[in-house]
Amino acid sequence: DWTVHIVYGIDPNDDIYVLNLWREQADTDTWIDAQIDLILAHRATGNPIIHWRGESGVIEKAIETTRNKRMQERKCWYDHDALPSIEDIVARCSAFQGRWKRGKVFLPRGVKWTPGLILEMQQFPSSTIDDQCSTLSIIGRDMDETHKAGVPKQHVNAMTYDPQKGLVVTPDFVKAQIEQMKLQDRTKKPDRY
């Protein structure tokens, strides 16, 4: 199996912006470091990752100690929790698929991982490769179960996590991330694939 990390933001219209993706067949130490690398990279932009969500299960329980040790060693602490595991991947993916089909998901142009992500989504659920779709399912389930986007009052260019509202992303944050992705047309919202 492949390990997949996806960084995303949600704007006040509940549009999902996939900002970054890491995908590799790697050992636990490598993908934990990749997770921390993503956290640190986004902190360096001034737009930190506020909350990391995974899926509960045997792997999550087995790596908790290792992840905590690496966070300590690298001085990189972040909030992490897991949604309950659901066996049926088609059921898991339905919330994200519904948003995708209604034009509520935006992907960056010109990055190497976008075509592979689109291909996997197009072939789902008939393909045996579904690791990116499985990770996308966490985004859809997370939005349905816990997070509601909103417009924060005090933050102009940031993401915040509010226990009542969930992950909150300002339009300026999304614009800054799109600028960093070096989209071909920077004057409008990115095209949906």
C-alpha angles and dihedrals in degrees: 000000000000124000113225129192118187126189115202143164132211122214126208090269089059090249112153119224113196101211106173140003134194119190127172144138096242144144120263096261091054096050093043088054089047089054091051090045090056091049092051094044092054092045088055090058091057089247104094128194103254103192134015116208127191138161123270122239144096095315093050092051093045096052100042095094093045092048092049090049092051092047088053093046093048095038090234115132123178140162112264132174139150138237118227113272118252116199098210106077093193090057090045092054099046097093093052093042091053091055092045093052091050095053096254096126124077127192129194122253123229100027120121097235100053098080092049092049092050092047092051091049091049092051095045127146097012096057123085089222108078106138095116090047089050090054091046088053089063089057092052094044092045091054092046096046107034120358133072119179119230143159112268115220101216103034119079102175107015150085118239135183116225116183090220099042101027122212110008121193124183122220088243090057091053091048091051091051092048089051089053091051087058096227116196093241110037096175099075142032111291116264117257113238 
